[in-house]
């Protein structure tokens, strides 16, 4: 399927992949990210590079890449959801892939994704395993997912445990076009979860059981800076999904109950970080019997906040890995 002439052995043209890259002052790792696209074994791709009013050297790096990178720049900084929508509007590919400017792909990522979508015409959504790279170390790659992950109708599974890294996702462009809205421009950190769950409410998913990307985790990662917003936005997404299809409250009742328990836990974490155990306990009270771990978390709110923080950082880290 790969090759410089973008044709396979049967003489048909390989489908074009539009790689969506949004950048806001991302020069530090941008060259690595772009190089990982140019190193792909699958060659029929374009980069839609949306410069979200960067003031660093990102523009110079992007513009040095040649005609396969289509460069766009907004004069003002937009929320990430809107910036992603602006980039998607410029995409001409049959498939969409996503790469953030501080992450990178493995060399066969696009080849694996395109092959899967070409083989399974009933599937709109591809995701795969990935490595976590916890900064500032640069030599400690941690495989993120263990064992096979859900496939097919994954909506209920993903309400309970969401294993997706956006850098491993490829979508059929038509799957987004079928939606009334693309990325929700009201969201700061849950915009991709919202979009993907709306797609997966109606579409099938396929999992690629090999690492496709390297995902950096560092202090500048949005999910760390905006942690307080996380439970608020995730509740907004759930309410939105219920409005789109009110039958999910019956069809996925147990998964929604677990999701709501996670919301309570996330909000409780915010309160405990602010040394407010009473509010944290109030959040968890209604969900303390969902699973034993939620009961333990509820009991922990009676301990000093320092004990909660210490246990989260050390003793309970493994037990809590799925509450995300």
Secondary structure, 3 states (H helix, E strand, C coil): CCCCCCECCCCCECCCEEEEEEECCCHHHHHHHHHHHHCCCCCCEEEEEEECCCCCCHHHHHHCCCCCEEEEECCCCCCHHHHHHHHHHCCCCCEEEECCCCCEECCCHHHHHHHHHHHCCCEEEEEEEEEEEECCCCCCEEECCCCCCCCECCHHHHHHCCCCCHHHCEEEHHHHHCCCCCCCCCCCCCHHHHHHHHHHCCCEEEEEEEEEEEEEECCCCHHHHCHHHHHHHHHHHHHHHHHHCCCHHHHCHHHHHHHHHHHHHHHHHHHHHCCCHHHHHHHHHCCCCCCHHHHHHHHHCCCCHHHHHHHHHCCCCCCCCCCC
